Amino acid sequence: MYKYLFGPVPSRRLGISLGIDLVPKKVCSLNCVYCEVGKTTKLTIDRMEYIKYDKIIGELNQFMSSKPNIDYITFSGSGEPTLNSRIREVLTYIKQNHPEVKTAILTSGALLSSPQVRSELLDADVILPSLDAATQSVFNKINRPSINLNIDSYIDGLIDFRKEYKGEIWLEVFLLEDYNDSHDELELIKEAILKIKPNIIQLNTLDRPGAIDGLKALTKEELQRVKDFWNIP
């Protein structure tokens, strides 16, 4: 029925969540080996109005006219939502017309090095960025970024966003065996997290097939050891 909306679906993090796709599948700034959506078909950091604002708002108005019981409208789906150059306007529309519903943005966080992008997300209630690496070599291996992305700028963008943003930051770290689980990498990721100061850290590992074969998830015991090693309140 809808082309750009999906759900609502029950989310362990966000309650009943209505998803919005702001970019086509699979336009992204990263090509993460573990992505359950699959391989990135357009690897880019170029921002544009990938899906027209009027089409998104039209579907949203139609859905909300039935006064659904939802907790969050979540910008997520098949690609990187911050690549849509009109994300601020969609957020503003929701805040003005549906103030009873919270907004969340699932993002890699790769574009938060841009002051413009950071400013466009300030009205969201929750931002859920990712950080899977702290060195360029591991960043290249696990996230396979657009050629113009640098891990130091990536981390600095998250740090700067924390200083500017008053809402909740729930940082997701996705760990894979032999990718980013070495002692040295985990130590550097911890150092970055302490500077970013997220409200919540969410440790994840492989649960569904990723974009490539042969990936190995960490066990619950291994994830617990990482949590104990970091010992971040």
Secondary structure, DSSP 8 states (H G I E B T S, - for coil): --SSEEEEEEETTTEEEEEEE-S-TTEES---TT-TT-S-SEE----B-SS-HHHHHHHHHHHHTT----SEEEEESSS-GGGBTTHHHHHHHHHHH-TTSEEEEE---GGGGSHHHHHHTTT-SEEE-B---SSHHHHHHHT---TT--HHHHHHHHHHHHHH--SEEEEEEE-BTTTS-SHHHHHHHHHHHHHH--SEEEEE---S--SSS---B--HHHHHHHHHHH---
